[in-house]
C-alpha cells in the first residue's frame, strides 16, 4: 500500500474533515483514516498520539482557516457584500458547531488542551460575531438595509445558519444565495 507522495499532517487533517462531514465524530478512527490515505495506522502515530490529539489539531486548523477567510474579506466592499461572503464562510465551516460536542467527547487526559482551544474558539467566534454586527449596522446606516429590522435577528439568521438542515441538500452556495436573498429582499412575490 505505498503512496506516490509523502504524507503530510495536512493530508491527515483533510481526510479527517471528510470523515467528520460524512460520518460525524464517531466515524473518526485511525484505521479508517489510514485506509483512506493508503498508509498503515502506525504512520498516523508519527503525527498524532491518539484520536483526541488529531481532533484537537483538526479543530485548531479549521478555526485558523475560517479566521483567515474572514480576514480576507475586502474592507472596501459594501457591508451587504461583506455579510454575504461571511455567510458563505460560516456555511463552509459548519463543522465548527461540532467542536463543543468533540470537546465533551474527548477521552484522553488532554482536556486542558481541549478547553484551551474551546476558549480560543469562543474568542474567535465573538470577534467574528462583533464584526458581523458592525457590518449589519453599517448596512442599515447607509440605507442598504431597513433601519427598522432588528440587527440581532439578522445576525442570528446569518450566524446560526450552520444549523439549517438544508445545507447539505442545497449546497453552501445555493443556501447562502437563497438565505441572503430572503434577508435582503424578503420572500414575498412583489407585483412588477
C-alpha positions as a Python dict, from the first residue, in 0.01 Angstrom:
ca = {
    (1, 'X'): (0, 0, 0),
    (2, 'X'): (264, 255, -98),
    (3, 'X'): (187, 618, -160),
    (4, 'X'): (315, 814, -454),
    (5, 'X'): (378, 1128, -246),
    (6, 'X'): (491, 1191, 106),
    (7, 'X'): (216, 1209, 364),
    (8, 'X'): (178, 1544, 538),
    (9, 'X'): (0, 1646, 853),
    (10, 'X'): (-237, 1849, 634),
    (11, 'X'): (-325, 1533, 435),
    (12, 'X'): (-431, 1368, 760),
    (13, 'X'): (-634, 1673, 865),
    (14, 'X'): (-804, 1694, 524),
    (15, 'X'): (-914, 1331, 537),
    (16, 'X'): (-1025, 1376, 898),
    (17, 'X'): (-1250, 1660, 781),
    (18, 'X'): (-1401, 1445, 507),
    (19, 'X'): (-1473, 1164, 753),
    (20, 'X'): (-1627, 1409, 1000),
    (21, 'X'): (-1853, 1551, 729),
    (22, 'X'): (-1962, 1209, 611),
    (23, 'X'): (-1990, 1018, 938),
    (24, 'X'): (-1965, 1261, 1229),
    (25, 'X'): (-1736, 1247, 1527),
    (26, 'X'): (-1782, 878, 1600),
    (27, 'X'): (-1680, 786, 1245),
    (28, 'X'): (-1326, 914, 1302),
    (29, 'X'): (-1088, 623, 1365),
    (30, 'X'): (-718, 590, 1288),
    (31, 'X'): (-783, 271, 1091),
    (32, 'X'): (-1039, 438, 864),
    (33, 'X'): (-818, 744, 809),
    (34, 'X'): (-514, 526, 742),
    (35, 'X'): (-711, 320, 490),
    (36, 'X'): (-832, 633, 310),
    (37, 'X'): (-475, 767, 299),
    (38, 'X'): (-346, 424, 193),
    (39, 'X'): (-93, 408, 477),
    (40, 'X'): (-53, 195, 784),
    (41, 'X'): (-210, 307, 1110),
    (42, 'X'): (134, 338, 1265),
    (43, 'X'): (211, 618, 1017),
    (44, 'X'): (-61, 832, 1175),
    (45, 'X'): (104, 792, 1515),
    (46, 'X'): (405, 977, 1375),
    (47, 'X'): (180, 1285, 1360),
    (48, 'X'): (-70, 1236, 1644),
    (49, 'X'): (-55, 1043, 1972),
    (50, 'X'): (-422, 949, 1958),
    (51, 'X'): (-762, 1034, 1812),
    (52, 'X'): (-816, 1317, 2062),
    (53, 'X'): (-493, 1489, 1962),
    (54, 'X'): (-593, 1452, 1597),
    (55, 'X'): (-935, 1608, 1664),
    (56, 'X'): (-779, 1897, 1859),
    (57, 'X'): (-537, 1962, 1573),
    (58, 'X'): (-827, 1948, 1328),
    (59, 'X'): (-1028, 2197, 1535),
    (60, 'X'): (-734, 2436, 1557),
    (61, 'X'): (-672, 2407, 1182),
    (62, 'X'): (-1038, 2467, 1099),
    (63, 'X'): (-1052, 2773, 1326),
    (64, 'X'): (-743, 2919, 1160),
    (65, 'X'): (-878, 2852, 811),
    (66, 'X'): (-1208, 3023, 890),
    (67, 'X'): (-1038, 3324, 1052),
    (68, 'X'): (-804, 3362, 755),
    (69, 'X'): (-1100, 3366, 514),
    (70, 'X'): (-1286, 3622, 724),
    (71, 'X'): (-973, 3839, 738),
    (72, 'X'): (-952, 3830, 356),
    (73, 'X'): (-1297, 3984, 305),
    (74, 'X'): (-1215, 4315, 131),
    (75, 'X'): (-1266, 4604, 372),
    (76, 'X'): (-1382, 4835, 93),
    (77, 'X'): (-1669, 4607, -15),
    (78, 'X'): (-2021, 4732, 66),
    (79, 'X'): (-2141, 4592, 401),
    (80, 'X'): (-2406, 4367, 246),
    (81, 'X'): (-2141, 4209, 19),
    (82, 'X'): (-1918, 4151, 323),
    (83, 'X'): (-2209, 3987, 503),
    (84, 'X'): (-2282, 3759, 207),
    (85, 'X'): (-1917, 3649, 200),
    (86, 'X'): (-1928, 3591, 576),
    (87, 'X'): (-2243, 3379, 538),
    (88, 'X'): (-2067, 3163, 279),
    (89, 'X'): (-1765, 3121, 507),
    (90, 'X'): (-1986, 3026, 801),
    (91, 'X'): (-2171, 2768, 592),
    (92, 'X'): (-1843, 2627, 457),
    (93, 'X'): (-1722, 2580, 815),
    (94, 'X'): (-2042, 2441, 964),
    (95, 'X'): (-1839, 2171, 1139),
    (96, 'X'): (-1737, 2433, 1392),
    (97, 'X'): (-2074, 2364, 1552),
    (98, 'X'): (-1950, 2013, 1631),
    (99, 'X'): (-1649, 2143, 1823),
    (100, 'X'): (-1835, 2168, 2154),
    (101, 'X'): (-1951, 1810, 2107),
    (102, 'X'): (-1599, 1699, 2020),
    (103, 'X'): (-1457, 1857, 2333),
    (104, 'X'): (-1719, 1690, 2552),
    (105, 'X'): (-1640, 1353, 2398),
    (106, 'X'): (-1262, 1366, 2432),
    (107, 'X'): (-1140, 1067, 2629),
    (108, 'X'): (-772, 1140, 2680),
    (109, 'X'): (-602, 1340, 2951),
    (110, 'X'): (-564, 1629, 2708),
    (111, 'X'): (-873, 1805, 2846),
    (112, 'X'): (-665, 2115, 2920),
    (113, 'X'): (-572, 2148, 2554),
    (114, 'X'): (-936, 2092, 2457),
    (115, 'X'): (-1055, 2361, 2696),
    (116, 'X'): (-784, 2596, 2572),
    (117, 'X'): (-895, 2550, 2208),
    (118, 'X'): (-1261, 2582, 2309),
    (119, 'X'): (-1184, 2915, 2479),
    (120, 'X'): (-982, 3023, 2175),
    (121, 'X'): (-1275, 2930, 1951),
    (122, 'X'): (-1514, 3131, 2168),
    (123, 'X'): (-1290, 3439, 2140),
    (124, 'X'): (-1261, 3396, 1762),
    (125, 'X'): (-1634, 3346, 1718),
    (126, 'X'): (-1712, 3654, 1928),
    (127, 'X'): (-1469, 3856, 1716),
    (128, 'X'): (-1646, 3733, 1402),
    (129, 'X'): (-1988, 3797, 1556),
    (130, 'X'): (-1891, 4154, 1651),
    (131, 'X'): (-1757, 4215, 1300),
    (132, 'X'): (-2081, 4083, 1153),
    (133, 'X'): (-2290, 4307, 1380),
    (134, 'X'): (-2081, 4609, 1276),
    (135, 'X'): (-2144, 4527, 908),
    (136, 'X'): (-2518, 4489, 976),
    (137, 'X'): (-2523, 4830, 1146),
    (138, 'X'): (-2327, 4978, 856),
    (139, 'X'): (-2576, 4830, 605),
    (140, 'X'): (-2862, 4988, 799),
    (141, 'X'): (-2687, 5324, 849),
    (142, 'X'): (-2603, 5356, 478),
    (143, 'X'): (-2961, 5279, 379),
    (144, 'X'): (-2882, 4946, 211),
    (145, 'X'): (-3099, 4768, 469),
    (146, 'X'): (-3411, 4879, 653),
    (147, 'X'): (-3325, 5054, 981),
    (148, 'X'): (-3638, 4910, 1146),
    (149, 'X'): (-3521, 4550, 1116),
    (150, 'X'): (-3371, 4406, 1433),
    (151, 'X'): (-2994, 4370, 1395),
    (152, 'X'): (-2979, 4081, 1642),
    (153, 'X'): (-3236, 3884, 1445),
    (154, 'X'): (-3046, 3939, 1120),
    (155, 'X'): (-2726, 3836, 1297),
    (156, 'X'): (-2891, 3522, 1435),
    (157, 'X'): (-3010, 3422, 1087),
    (158, 'X'): (-2659, 3456, 947),
    (159, 'X'): (-2462, 3319, 1242),
    (160, 'X'): (-2690, 3023, 1315),
    (161, 'X'): (-2738, 2923, 951),
    (162, 'X'): (-2498, 2635, 1016),
    (163, 'X'): (-2785, 2461, 1195),
    (164, 'X'): (-3012, 2461, 889),
    (165, 'X'): (-3060, 2101, 773),
    (166, 'X'): (-3096, 2203, 407),
    (167, 'X'): (-2727, 2295, 388),
    (168, 'X'): (-2635, 1950, 259),
    (169, 'X'): (-2929, 1925, 20),
    (170, 'X'): (-2888, 2270, -134),
    (171, 'X'): (-2513, 2309, -102),
    (172, 'X'): (-2327, 2601, 51),
    (173, 'X'): (-2353, 2842, -242),
    (174, 'X'): (-2723, 2785, -309),
    (175, 'X'): (-2818, 2803, 59),
    (176, 'X'): (-2613, 3121, 102),
    (177, 'X'): (-2775, 3279, -206),
    (178, 'X'): (-3130, 3188, -104),
    (179, 'X'): (-3089, 3281, 262),
    (180, 'X'): (-2920, 3608, 179),
    (181, 'X'): (-3189, 3683, -78),
    (182, 'X'): (-3451, 3636, 195),
    (183, 'X'): (-3260, 3869, 426),
    (184, 'X'): (-3211, 4139, 163),
    (185, 'X'): (-3536, 4118, -34),
    (186, 'X'): (-3781, 3910, 171),
    (187, 'X'): (-3981, 3619, 36),
    (188, 'X'): (-4293, 3799, -82),
    (189, 'X'): (-4372, 3786, -452),
    (190, 'X'): (-4375, 4156, -530),
    (191, 'X'): (-4603, 4279, -807),
    (192, 'X'): (-4397, 4403, -1102),
}
